């Protein structure tokens, strides 16, 4: 039986898969584990009654296990790992926090209106740290095999590349060769191609309000 999953529909395109990196993290995990799933696309600006009845907080993503809807991508991927242990995607504690500050650094740089406030350099430093880790332990965060940390980073890095390229005309520094190789590996993966937003403009539309705030 397919697992039921509610994810955000694309901003301005409620019939298209959404632009939420946390939702994609969950679908990536299900794809990598070959778990069948059924997606319900939720228009977050006009949430259906059945969804709010089942999930009063209205958060996405949510997944249905044992007739109960469960929110929070961290919790969801943990339960998926427990219920479907093969192939294992669990990450050892020593790599669990690798790259964890990249996404908040990206958001700060994206929303910054002051080019001298240090937000760009802070992001570059986080990407350098990832590059050093991949140089020593790559090609993935935990070596040869993909793990849950990679599946959390992949959608966030995709948003970083697409959004900063458009709004800031910025790209990951060329000298971070291990990060560039990592991006190619992640984005070329079948699970990523199947779960990524169908159009880059959906990703850009999802960030427009933050950029224009």
C-alpha positions in Angstrom: 0.0 0.0 0.0 1.3 3.4 -0.9 2.2 5.9 1.8 0.1 9.1 1.7 2.0 12.4 1.8 0.9 16.0 1.7 3.3 18.5 0.2 3.2 22.1 -0.9 1.9 22.9 -4.3 3.9 25.3 -6.4 3.3 29.0 -5.7 0.8 30.2 -8.3 0.5 26.7 -9.9 -1.5 24.5 -7.5 -1.5 21.6 -9.9 2.3 21.4 -10.0 4.7 19.8 -7.5 5.8 22.4 -5.0 9.0 24.3 -4.3 9.4 23.3 -0.7 12.9 21.8 0.0 11.6 20.1 3.2 8.9 18.3 1.2 11.4 17.2 -1.4 13.7 15.8 1.4 10.8 13.5 2.3 10.1 12.4 -1.3 13.8 11.9 -1.9 13.9 9.6 1.1 10.9 7.6 -0.1 12.4 7.3 -3.6 15.8 6.2 -2.4 14.1 3.5 -0.3 11.8 2.5 -3.1 8.7 3.1 -0.9 5.5 3.6 -3.0 3.8 6.9 -2.1 0.8 9.0 -3.1 1.1 12.7 -3.1 -1.6 15.2 -2.2 -0.7 18.7 -3.5 -1.7 21.4 -1.0 -2.3 24.9 -2.0 -0.9 26.6 1.2 -2.8 29.8 0.5 -6.1 28.0 0.2 -5.8 24.8 2.3 -8.7 22.3 1.8 -11.0 21.5 4.7 -10.2 17.8 4.8 -6.5 18.7 5.2 -7.1 21.1 8.1 -9.4 18.6 9.7 -6.7 15.9 9.6 -3.9 18.3 10.3 -5.2 21.4 12.3 -1.8 23.1 12.3 -1.8 23.1 8.5 1.9 22.3 8.1 3.5 20.6 5.2 5.0 18.2 4.6 2.9 15.7 6.5 2.8 11.9 6.1 0.2 9.4 7.1 1.3 6.4 9.2 -1.1 4.1 11.1 -4.0 6.5 10.3 -2.2 9.4 11.9 -0.8 12.5 10.1 2.7 13.3 11.2 4.5 16.7 10.5 8.1 17.9 10.5 10.6 16.5 8.0 13.1 15.5 10.7 10.5 13.4 12.4 9.1 12.0 9.1 12.5 10.8 7.7 13.3 9.2 11.1 10.1 7.2 11.0 10.7 6.2 7.4 14.1 5.0 8.4 12.6 2.9 11.2 9.8 1.4 9.1 11.8 0.8 6.0 15.4 0.2 7.2 16.7 -1.1 3.8 18.7 0.4 2.2 19.9 2.3 5.3 20.2 6.0 5.0 21.1 6.7 8.6 24.1 9.0 9.2 26.6 8.5 11.9 26.6 11.3 14.6 30.0 12.7 13.4 28.5 13.8 10.1 24.9 14.6 11.2 25.6 18.4 11.3 27.7 18.7 8.2 26.4 21.6 6.1 23.7 22.4 8.6 24.4 26.2 8.6 24.4 26.5 4.8 20.7 27.0 4.4 20.3 29.7 7.1 23.4 31.5 5.7 21.9 31.4 2.2 18.6 32.9 3.5 20.5 35.7 5.2 22.6 36.5 2.1 19.5 36.3 -0.1 17.5 38.8 2.0 20.4 41.1 2.7 20.2 44.6 1.3 23.7 45.6 2.4 26.6 44.1 0.3 29.1 44.8 3.0 27.3 43.1 5.9 29.3 39.9 5.8 26.4 37.6 4.8 28.0 36.6 1.5 31.3 35.8 3.2 29.5 33.8 5.9 27.9 31.7 3.2 31.2 31.2 1.4 32.8 30.0 4.7 30.0 27.4 5.2 30.5 26.2 1.7 34.3 26.0 2.2 33.7 23.9 5.3 31.6 21.5 3.2 34.2 21.4 0.5 36.9 20.5 3.0 34.7 17.8 4.5 33.9 16.3 1.0 37.6 16.5 0.1 38.5 14.3 3.1 35.4 12.1 3.2 33.5 12.3 -0.1 32.1 12.0 -2.7 29.0 12.1 -0.4 28.9 13.4 3.2 29.4 9.9 4.6 31.7 8.5 1.9 30.7 6.4 -1.1 27.1 5.9 -0.1 24.4 8.6 0.0 22.8 9.2 3.4 20.1 11.2 5.1 22.3 14.3 5.4 22.8 14.4 1.6 19.1 14.1 1.1 18.5 17.0 3.4 21.2 19.1 1.8 20.3 18.4 -1.9 17.0 20.4 -2.1 18.4 23.3 -0.1 21.5 23.4 -2.3 19.3 23.4 -5.4 17.3 26.3 -4.1 20.6 28.1 -3.3 21.9 27.6 -6.8 18.7 28.6 -8.6 17.6 31.5 -6.3 21.0 33.2 -5.8 21.8 32.8 -9.5 18.6 34.7 -10.4 18.2 37.3 -7.7 21.9 38.0 -6.9 23.7 36.8 -10.1 25.8 34.8 -7.7 27.2 31.3 -8.0 29.2 28.9 -5.9 32.9 29.8 -6.2 34.7 27.8 -8.9 37.5 26.9 -6.5 35.2 24.8 -4.4 35.6 21.9 -6.7 34.4 19.2 -4.3 31.2 21.1 -3.7 30.7 21.4 -7.5 31.2 17.7 -8.0 28.8 17.0 -5.1 26.1 19.2 -6.7 26.5 17.3 -10.0 26.2 13.9 -8.2 23.1 15.0 -6.3 21.2 16.8 -9.0 21.9 14.0 -11.6 20.5 11.3 -9.3 17.3 9.6 -10.5 15.6 10.3 -7.2 16.4 14.0 -7.4 15.2 14.3 -11.0 11.9 12.6 -10.1 11.2 14.8 -7.1 12.6 18.3 -8.0 10.3 21.2 -8.8 9.2 20.8 -12.4 10.1 24.4 -13.2 12.8 26.8 -11.9 10.2 29.6 -11.9 8.2 27.8 -9.2 11.3 27.9 -7.0 11.9 31.6 -7.7 8.2 32.4 -7.1 8.4 30.7 -3.7 11.2 33.1 -2.6 9.9 36.3 -4.2 8.2 37.6 -1.0 11.3 37.2 1.0 13.5 38.9 -1.6 11.0 41.8 -1.9 10.3 42.2 1.8 
